[in-house]
């Protein structure tokens, strides 16, 4: 079975890049990523990632190819 892009958008959040959001960059989830790993990689917390991405309903269930907003860290 093959899925076209419209069908893929209906499952797992889809693969369309979300709109830009001031103060955030967009991260595309890779195979093997977990929210814990992503949080460590970007020096933040899982709780922050969940707050920035209310579309995540289960913190233990994310999909490669989906997108997350990650808050940009101000250089200082």
C-alpha positions in Angstrom: 0.0 0.0 0.0 1.3 3.4 -0.9 0.2 6.7 0.7 0.3 10.0 -1.1 1.2 13.2 0.8 -2.5 14.1 1.5 -3.0 10.7 3.1 0.3 11.0 5.1 -0.9 14.3 6.5 -3.8 12.5 8.2 -1.5 10.2 10.2 1.2 10.9 12.7 0.9 14.7 12.2 2.0 14.5 8.5 5.1 15.7 6.9 4.2 19.3 6.1 6.6 21.7 7.6 4.6 24.0 10.0 4.7 27.8 9.6 7.6 29.8 10.9 7.1 31.0 14.5 9.0 33.9 16.0 11.6 32.8 18.5 11.5 29.2 17.4 13.2 27.0 14.8 11.7 23.9 13.3 13.2 20.5 13.9 12.3 17.5 11.9 12.2 14.3 14.0 14.7 11.6 12.8 14.5 7.8 13.1 15.6 6.9 16.6 14.8 10.2 18.2 13.0 10.5 21.5 11.8 13.6 23.2 14.5 13.0 25.9 17.3 12.8 23.3 16.0 15.9 21.5 15.7 17.8 24.8 19.3 16.9 25.7 20.6 17.8 22.2 19.0 21.3 22.5 19.7 21.8 26.2 16.1 22.0 27.2 13.5 19.8 28.8 10.9 17.4 27.6 8.3 19.5 29.4 9.4 22.6 27.4 9.1 20.7 24.1 5.6 19.5 25.1 4.6 23.1 26.0 5.9 24.4 22.6 4.2 21.6 20.7 0.7 21.0 22.0 0.0 18.6 19.1 1.9 16.0 21.0 -0.6 14.0 22.9 1.7 11.2 24.1 5.2 12.1 25.0 6.3 8.5 24.4 5.0 8.5 20.8 6.6 10.7 18.2 7.2 9.9 14.6 10.2 10.3 12.3 9.4 12.9 9.7 7.2 15.0 11.9 8.2 18.5 13.0 8.7 20.2 16.3 9.1 23.8 17.4 12.2 24.3 19.5 12.8 27.6 21.2 15.9 29.5 20.0 18.4 30.1 22.8 19.5 33.7 23.0 23.3 34.1 22.8 24.6 36.0 25.7 
